[in-house]
Amino acid sequence: MPLMALRERLNVLVNSMFLEGLLDQQFRQLQMLQDASSPGFVAEVITLFCEDSERMLTELTKLLDQAVVDYQKVDAYVHQLKGSSSRFAVGFVKCHTVYDEAQC
C-alpha cells in the first residue's frame, strides 16, 4: 500500500479515536514532539505505555487472585496505572472500574 494511503488511514483512525474519547489533546501534544529527528517517537511512547500497562495489569491480577488481598498494593498499582493512562489517553484505561472491582 502506498505511503500516502497508509498515512490517510492512520489519520482516519486517530480522528475516530478522538471522536470516541479514547484520545485527547495530550495525544496531540505528544504528536507535536515528533519530528524528522525522531520519526518513531509517538510509536515508541505508545509501545512503552502498552508494555508498562500490561505489566501493571499482570501484577494487579496476581494481587487480586490472592486469598487475602493487599489493597494497599492494589491501590498503588491502580494509582500508577491511572496516572500513566491519564497522561496518555483519557479513555484508554478505565482505572476506576478496576479499582471498584478490587474493592468488592
N, C-alpha and C positions, 0 to 999 in steps of 0.2 A: 504494500500500500504506500502511495507517495507520502512524503513528509507533510505536505500541506493538509492532506486528508486526515492524517493522524492528529495533527495539531487542532484541526477543526473538531474532531471527535472528542479530544481532550477538553476543549473549551466548552462544548455542549455538556459533557459530563460534569465539569466543575460548576457550570451555571446551574445545572439541575440540583446539584448538592447544596448550593446556596439557597435555592428556592425551597428545598426540603428542610432547611435549617441545620444541615449537617456541617456546614462551614460558615464562618463569619468573617468580619473584617480582619481579624488577626491572621487568617489564612492569606488574605490579600497582602498584608504587610510582609508575611513570610515570602510570598511570591516576589515582592519588590526587592528583597535581599538577594535574589538570584540574579546573576549577571553572566557575562561572557566568560569571566574568570572562574565561575563556579556553576556551570550549566546544570549540574545534577543536585544542587543544593536542596531544593524542595523535596525531591525524591529521597534524598539521604535523611532528611529530618523526618519524613513520614515513615521511612523504614525503621529508624531508631525509635520513634514513638510506638510503632506497632510491636516491635520486639520487646520494648520495656513494658508495654501494657500486657502483653502475653505473659511475661514473667510474673508481673504483679497479680494477674488473674489466676495463674497457676498456684501462686503462694496463697491467695485468698481461698481457693478451692481446698487446698490442703488444710488450712486452718479451720475452715467450716466443716470439714469431714471428721474432725476430731470429736471424740466422745464429750470432752469438755472444751468448749470453745473459748479461746483467749480473745475477748472482744477488744482489748487494748491493742493487740497486734492487728486484728481485723480493721479497727478504726484507723490505725496508722497507714495500712496499705490502701484503704479506701480514700483516705485524705490525699495520699500521694497520687493515686490514680485520678482522683477528681481534679487535683491541681494540674497535672500534666495534660489531661484531656481538655480542661477549660482554657489552657493556653494554646492548645492546638485547634480544637474544634468544639463549638458549643454543644452540638447534639451527638457527637461521635460516640461518647460513652455515657450511659445513664448511671452514674455512680450512686445516686440516691436510691435507685432500685436495689442495687447490690447491698447497700448499707441497710435498707429497710428489711430485706430478706435475712440479713445476718442478725438483725435484732430479734427476729421471731424465734 
